[in-house]
Amino acid sequence: MTGITLTAEQIRNAPAPVRQWIEQEVIAALDLSPRTPTAVPPQVPHLVACSVEDMAGVLEHIRGELPAVNVLFELGRPGISFGRPAAMTFRLMDILHHTRLQDVGEVMTCLEMINQALTEVKKDASVRFCGFDNEGHCLIAPQTQQSIATLWQTMMERQQAARAAPAA
């Protein structure tokens, strides 16, 4: 048997698939996995497929909350499509790592801010931006993920055009 020692910093800086593998190994080694399969189906049916305009409205509502803005744009990254109807899944631990927040509670607070902003944009208290499963994943509609990515790309293009305009 061969063993290795990794520092917390090395684990934090490891690629996501490596961190996920380490997490699975630790859970298995410590026998922390559930005794019986208790998978709860993701809360997908009530998730709203948001347009780019919806996401721009949400961004306007949370603009003053930089951590929530970071979490919003983190969900514009490609995720894993899962289930029927399809949902994009994002590990809460990856969101935590990429946004450099202190703990998952802060990520959840930001996601709730985004959910609340969407209810105001849509003027409908029943809409949900995201849902969760019992394995630590945030779920959003694929169209919502694409809209966030498009909003980010549009913002970057405008910023580049603004920088280029004074030079011309």
ZAPA-928790 format. One line per field, with one value per residue: x, y, z of N, C-alpha, C in turn; residue in one letter. Coordinates in Angstrom, 1 decimal, m for minus. Layout:
nu: X	...
nv: Y	...
nw: Z	...
cau: X	...
cav: Y	...
caw: Z	...
cu: X	...
cv: Y	...
cw: Z	...
resn: A	...
END
This chain:
nu: 0.9	0.5	0.8	m0.1	0.5	m1.4	m1.6	m4.0	m4.1	m3.0	m5.1	m7.3	m6.4	m6.4	m7.7	m11.2	m12.3	m10.4	m10.6	m13.2	m12.9	m11.2	m12.9	m14.9	m13.3	m12.6	m15.1	m15.9	m13.8	m14.2	m16.6	m19.0	m21.0	m24.5	m26.4	m28.5	m29.8	m31.0	m31.8	m33.1	m35.3	m34.3	m35.4	m36.7	m39.0	m40.3	m38.5	m37.6	m37.1	m35.0	m34.7	m32.2	m32.8	m34.3	m32.2	m30.6	m32.2	m32.3	m29.6	m29.5	m31.0	m29.3	m27.0	m25.5	m24.6	m21.9	m20.9	m23.2	m23.5	m21.1	m21.7	m23.9	m22.8	m21.0	m22.7	m23.0	m21.1	m20.3	m22.3	m23.3	m25.6	m28.6	m31.2	m34.8	m37.4	m34.5	m31.8	m29.3	m26.5	m24.6	m22.0	m22.2	m19.9	m18.0	m18.9	m18.5	m15.7	m14.8	m15.9	m14.8	m16.0	m16.8	m18.1	m20.5	m23.0	m22.9	m22.9	m25.5	m27.0	m26.5	m27.6	m30.3	m30.8	m30.6	m32.7	m34.8	m34.6	m35.3	m38.0	m39.0	m38.3	m39.8	m42.3	m43.7	m44.2	m44.0	m42.0	m38.9	m35.4	m33.4	m32.9	m32.3	m30.5	m30.1	m27.4	m25.7	m25.8	m26.6	m29.3	m30.2	m32.3	m31.4	m31.7	m31.5	m28.9	m27.5	m28.5	m27.3	m24.6	m24.6	m25.3	m23.0	m21.0	m21.9	m21.7	m18.9	m18.1	m19.2	m17.6	m15.1	m15.4	m15.9	m13.4	m11.9	m13.0	m12.2	m9.6	m9.8
nv: m1.2	2.2	5.5	9.0	12.4	15.3	18.8	21.2	23.4	22.4	20.6	22.4	23.8	21.9	20.4	20.4	17.7	16.1	17.0	16.1	13.4	12.9	13.7	11.7	9.5	10.0	10.0	7.4	6.0	6.8	5.8	7.4	7.5	7.3	4.7	3.3	3.6	6.8	8.6	11.6	12.8	15.4	18.8	19.6	20.2	22.7	24.7	27.7	28.5	30.8	33.9	35.8	38.5	38.2	37.4	39.6	41.5	40.3	40.5	43.4	43.7	42.5	43.8	45.3	43.4	41.9	39.2	37.6	38.3	37.1	34.4	34.1	34.5	32.3	30.2	30.4	28.9	25.9	23.2	20.0	18.2	16.8	14.4	14.2	16.4	18.0	19.3	21.6	20.8	21.8	21.5	22.5	22.8	23.3	25.8	27.3	27.1	28.4	30.9	31.8	32.2	32.0	29.7	27.1	28.0	30.7	30.6	29.5	31.6	33.6	32.3	32.3	35.0	35.5	33.9	35.3	37.8	37.0	36.4	39.0	40.1	38.6	39.0	37.1	35.1	32.4	31.4	29.8	30.1	28.3	24.9	22.1	19.1	16.1	15.7	17.7	19.5	22.2	23.1	24.2	25.4	24.4	26.4	28.6	28.5	28.9	31.4	33.0	32.6	33.8	36.5	37.2	37.0	39.0	41.2	41.3	41.7	44.2	45.7	45.4	46.6	49.2	49.9	49.8	51.9	54.6	54.5	54.4
nw: 0.0	m0.8	0.2	0.2	1.1	1.2	1.2	2.5	0.9	m1.5	m2.2	m2.4	m4.7	m6.6	m9.7	m10.4	m10.9	m9.6	m6.9	m6.5	m6.7	m4.5	m2.4	m2.7	m2.0	0.6	1.9	1.4	2.8	5.4	5.8	5.5	3.7	2.8	4.3	3.1	m0.2	m0.6	m2.4	m3.3	m5.7	m7.9	m7.6	m10.1	m11.9	m11.2	m11.8	m13.4	m16.7	m17.7	m19.5	m21.3	m20.8	m18.4	m16.7	m16.9	m15.5	m13.0	m12.3	m12.1	m9.8	m7.9	m8.0	m6.1	m4.3	m4.3	m3.8	m4.4	m7.1	m8.1	m7.6	m9.3	m11.9	m11.8	m12.3	m15.0	m16.1	m18.0	m17.0	m15.7	m17.4	m16.3	m15.7	m16.3	m16.7	m18.2	m16.2	m15.2	m13.4	m10.6	m8.3	m5.0	m3.5	m5.4	m6.4	m4.1	m3.9	m6.3	m6.0	m3.8	m1.3	2.3	3.4	2.7	3.5	3.0	0.2	m0.2	0.9	m1.1	m3.3	m2.5	m2.5	m5.3	m6.1	m4.9	m6.2	m8.8	m8.4	m8.1	m10.5	m12.3	m11.2	m9.8	m7.2	m7.1	m8.8	m9.3	m9.3	m8.8	m7.7	m5.4	m4.7	m2.6	m2.5	m2.5	m4.7	m6.8	m8.9	m12.1	m14.7	m18.1	m20.1	m18.5	m17.6	m20.0	m20.7	m18.7	m19.3	m21.9	m21.2	m19.7	m21.7	m23.5	m21.8	m21.6	m24.2	m24.7	m22.8	m23.9	m26.3	m25.4	m24.3	m26.6	m28.2	m27.3	m28.2	m30.9
cau: 0.0	1.2	0.0	0.5	0.0	m1.7	m2.0	m5.3	m3.9	m2.9	m6.4	m8.0	m6.0	m6.5	m8.8	m12.5	m12.5	m9.5	m11.3	m14.4	m12.4	m10.7	m14.1	m15.5	m12.4	m12.7	m16.4	m15.8	m12.9	m14.7	m17.9	m19.9	m22.1	m25.8	m26.5	m29.4	m30.0	m32.1	m31.7	m34.3	m35.2	m34.1	m36.6	m36.6	m40.2	m40.7	m37.4	m38.0	m36.1	m34.8	m34.1	m31.1	m33.4	m34.6	m30.9	m30.1	m33.0	m31.8	m28.3	m29.8	m31.4	m28.3	m25.7	m24.8	m24.2	m20.9	m20.8	m24.3	m23.1	m20.1	m22.4	m24.8	m22.0	m20.5	m23.7	m22.9	m20.1	m20.9	m22.6	m23.6	m27.0	m29.1	m32.6	m35.9	m36.7	m33.1	m31.4	m27.8	m26.1	m23.4	m21.7	m22.1	m18.5	m17.2	m19.3	m17.8	m14.3	m14.6	m16.3	m13.9	m16.8	m16.3	m18.7	m21.7	m24.1	m22.9	m23.4	m26.9	m27.6	m26.4	m28.6	m31.6	m30.9	m30.9	m34.1	m35.7	m34.5	m36.0	m39.4	m39.3	m38.2	m41.0	m43.5	m44.4	m43.6	m43.8	m40.9	m37.6	m34.2	m32.6	m33.3	m31.2	m30.7	m29.5	m26.0	m24.9	m25.8	m27.5	m29.8	m30.9	m32.7	m30.4	m31.8	m31.0	m27.4	m27.1	m28.7	m26.2	m23.4	m24.8	m25.2	m21.6	m20.3	m22.4	m21.0	m17.4	m18.0	m19.4	m16.5	m14.0	m15.8	m15.8	m12.0	m11.4	m13.6	m11.3	m8.3	m10.1
cav: 0.0	3.5	6.7	10.3	13.5	16.6	19.9	21.7	24.3	21.5	20.1	23.5	24.2	20.8	20.5	19.9	16.2	15.6	17.3	15.3	12.0	12.9	13.8	10.4	8.5	10.3	9.6	5.9	5.6	7.1	5.2	8.5	7.4	6.8	3.2	2.9	4.7	7.7	9.7	12.4	13.3	16.8	19.6	20.2	20.7	24.0	25.6	28.6	28.7	32.3	34.5	36.8	39.7	37.9	37.4	41.0	42.0	39.7	41.2	44.7	43.6	42.0	44.4	45.8	42.3	41.3	37.7	37.1	38.5	36.1	33.1	34.1	34.2	31.0	29.3	30.5	27.9	24.7	22.2	18.6	18.0	15.6	14.1	14.6	17.3	18.2	20.4	21.7	20.6	22.4	21.2	23.7	22.9	24.0	27.2	27.8	27.2	29.3	32.3	32.2	32.5	31.3	28.4	26.8	28.8	31.9	30.3	29.3	32.9	34.2	31.7	32.8	36.4	35.4	33.4	36.4	38.8	36.5	36.5	40.4	40.4	37.9	39.4	35.9	34.5	30.9	31.0	29.4	30.1	27.0	23.9	21.4	17.7	15.8	15.3	19.0	20.1	23.3	22.7	25.2	25.0	24.6	27.7	29.7	28.5	29.5	32.9	33.6	32.6	34.8	37.8	37.4	37.2	40.3	42.2	41.3	42.3	45.7	46.2	45.4	47.7	50.5	50.1	50.0	53.1	55.8	54.3	54.7
caw: 0.0	m0.9	0.7	m0.1	1.9	0.4	2.1	2.2	m0.3	m2.7	m2.5	m2.9	m6.0	m7.6	m10.6	m9.8	m10.9	m8.6	m5.6	m6.4	m6.4	m3.1	m1.6	m2.7	m1.3	2.1	2.3	1.4	3.8	6.7	5.9	5.7	2.7	3.4	4.5	2.0	m1.2	m0.2	m3.4	m3.5	m7.1	m7.9	m7.7	m11.4	m12.6	m10.9	m12.1	m14.5	m17.8	m17.7	m20.7	m21.0	m20.2	m17.0	m16.0	m16.7	m14.5	m11.7	m12.1	m11.7	m8.4	m6.9	m8.4	m4.9	m3.5	m5.1	m3.7	m5.2	m8.5	m8.4	m7.7	m10.5	m13.1	m11.7	m12.9	m16.4	m16.6	m18.3	m15.9	m16.1	m17.7	m15.6	m15.4	m17.2	m17.6	m17.9	m15.3	m15.2	m12.0	m10.1	m7.0	m4.1	m3.1	m6.5	m6.4	m2.9	m4.2	m7.3	m5.6	m2.6	m0.1	3.5	3.6	1.9	4.0	2.2	m1.2	m0.1	1.0	m2.4	m4.2	m2.1	m3.1	m6.7	m6.2	m4.5	m7.3	m9.9	m8.1	m8.3	m12.0	m12.9	m10.5	m9.5	m6.0	m7.2	m9.6	m8.6	m10.1	m8.7	m6.7	m4.8	m4.4	m1.3	m2.7	m2.5	m6.0	m7.2	m10.2	m12.8	m16.1	m19.1	m20.7	m17.6	m17.7	m21.3	m20.6	m17.8	m20.2	m22.9	m20.5	m19.4	m23.0	m24.0	m21.0	m21.9	m25.5	m24.5	m22.1	m24.9	m27.3	m24.8	m24.2	m28.0	m28.7	m27.1	m29.0	m32.3
cu: 0.9	0.3	0.7	m0.2	m0.2	m2.0	m3.3	m5.2	m3.8	m4.3	m7.3	m7.7	m6.0	m7.7	m10.1	m12.6	m11.6	m10.1	m12.5	m14.0	m11.9	m11.9	m14.7	m14.7	m12.5	m14.0	m16.5	m15.0	m13.4	m16.1	m19.0	m21.0	m23.3	m25.8	m27.4	m29.6	m31.2	m32.1	m33.1	m34.2	m35.1	m35.4	m36.6	m37.8	m40.5	m39.6	m37.8	m36.8	m36.1	m34.2	m32.9	m31.6	m33.8	m33.3	m30.4	m30.9	m32.6	m30.5	m28.5	m30.2	m30.3	m27.0	m24.9	m24.3	m23.1	m20.8	m22.0	m24.1	m22.1	m20.8	m23.3	m23.9	m21.2	m21.4	m23.8	m21.9	m20.9	m21.1	m22.8	m25.1	m27.5	m30.6	m33.5	m37.0	m35.3	m32.9	m29.9	m27.5	m24.8	m23.2	m21.5	m20.7	m17.7	m17.6	m18.5	m16.3	m14.0	m14.9	m15.5	m14.8	m16.3	m16.8	m20.0	m22.9	m24.1	m23.3	m24.9	m27.6	m27.6	m27.5	m30.0	m31.8	m31.2	m32.3	m35.1	m35.7	m35.3	m37.5	m39.8	m39.3	m39.5	m42.3	m44.4	m43.6	m43.3	m42.6	m39.7	m36.5	m33.5	m33.3	m32.1	m31.5	m30.0	m28.1	m25.1	m24.8	m26.9	m28.0	m30.5	m31.3	m31.6	m30.4	m31.3	m29.5	m26.9	m27.4	m27.7	m24.9	m23.4	m24.7	m23.8	m20.8	m20.7	m21.7	m19.5	m17.2	m18.2	m18.2	m15.3	m14.2	m15.6	m14.3	m11.4	m11.9	m12.7	m10.0	m8.6	m10.5
cv: 1.2	4.6	8.0	11.3	14.7	17.6	20.4	22.7	23.5	21.0	21.2	23.9	23.1	21.0	19.9	18.4	15.6	15.8	16.4	13.8	11.9	12.9	12.4	9.4	8.7	9.8	8.1	5.4	5.8	6.5	6.2	8.4	6.9	5.3	2.6	4.0	5.5	8.9	10.4	13.0	14.8	17.5	20.3	20.8	22.2	25.1	26.4	28.6	30.2	32.7	35.4	38.0	39.4	38.0	38.8	41.7	41.5	40.4	42.6	44.7	43.3	42.8	44.9	44.7	41.5	39.7	37.0	37.2	37.4	34.7	33.1	33.8	32.9	30.0	29.5	29.5	26.7	23.8	20.9	18.6	16.7	15.6	14.5	15.2	17.6	19.4	20.4	21.6	21.2	22.0	22.5	23.9	23.6	25.4	27.9	28.1	28.3	30.8	32.8	32.7	31.7	29.9	28.3	27.6	30.1	31.7	30.2	30.7	33.7	33.6	32.1	34.2	36.4	34.9	34.6	37.5	38.3	36.6	38.0	40.7	39.8	38.3	38.2	35.2	33.0	30.5	30.7	29.4	28.8	26.1	23.1	19.9	17.4	15.4	16.6	19.6	21.2	22.9	23.9	24.7	25.3	25.9	28.8	29.7	29.2	31.0	33.6	33.7	33.7	36.2	38.1	37.7	38.6	41.4	42.4	42.0	43.8	46.4	46.4	46.5	49.1	50.9	50.5	51.4	54.3	55.7	54.6	56.1
cw: 0.0	m0.5	0.3	0.8	1.1	1.5	1.7	1.0	m1.6	m3.2	m3.1	m4.3	m7.1	m8.5	m10.0	m9.8	m9.8	m7.2	m5.4	m6.0	m5.0	m2.2	m1.5	m1.9	0.2	2.6	2.4	2.6	5.2	6.9	6.2	4.7	3.3	3.3	3.4	1.0	m0.8	m1.2	m3.5	m4.9	m7.0	m8.1	m9.0	m12.0	m12.4	m11.3	m13.4	m15.5	m18.0	m19.0	m20.3	m20.4	m18.7	m16.2	m15.8	m15.6	m13.1	m11.4	m11.6	m10.2	m7.4	m7.1	m7.2	m4.0	m4.4	m5.0	m4.5	m6.7	m8.9	m8.5	m8.9	m11.7	m13.0	m12.3	m14.4	m17.0	m17.1	m17.1	m16.5	m16.3	m17.1	m15.6	m16.6	m16.4	m17.2	m17.0	m15.4	m13.7	m11.7	m8.7	m6.1	m3.7	m4.2	m6.6	m5.2	m3.3	m5.2	m6.9	m4.4	m1.4	1.1	3.7	2.7	2.3	3.3	0.8	m1.2	0.1	m0.3	m3.3	m3.8	m2.6	m4.5	m6.9	m6.0	m5.6	m8.5	m9.7	m8.4	m9.8	m12.7	m12.4	m10.2	m8.3	m6.1	m8.0	m8.8	m9.7	m10.1	m7.7	m6.3	m4.7	m3.1	m1.4	m2.8	m3.9	m6.1	m8.6	m10.8	m14.1	m17.1	m19.8	m19.8	m17.6	m18.9	m21.3	m19.8	m18.6	m21.2	m22.3	m20.2	m20.7	m23.5	m23.2	m21.3	m23.3	m25.5	m23.8	m23.1	m25.9	m26.7	m24.6	m25.6	m28.6	m28.5	m28.0	m30.4	m32.5
resn: M	T	G	I	T	L	T	A	E	Q	I	R	N	A	P	A	P	V	R	Q	W	I	E	Q	E	V	I	A	A	L	D	L	S	P	R	T	P	T	A	V	P	P	Q	V	P	H	L	V	A	C	S	V	E	D	M	A	G	V	L	E	H	I	R	G	E	L	P	A	V	N	V	L	F	E	L	G	R	P	G	I	S	F	G	R	P	A	A	M	T	F	R	L	M	D	I	L	H	H	T	R	L	Q	D	V	G	E	V	M	T	C	L	E	M	I	N	Q	A	L	T	E	V	K	K	D	A	S	V	R	F	C	G	F	D	N	E	G	H	C	L	I	A	P	Q	T	Q	Q	S	I	A	T	L	W	Q	T	M	M	E	R	Q	Q	A	A	R	A	A	P	A	A
END
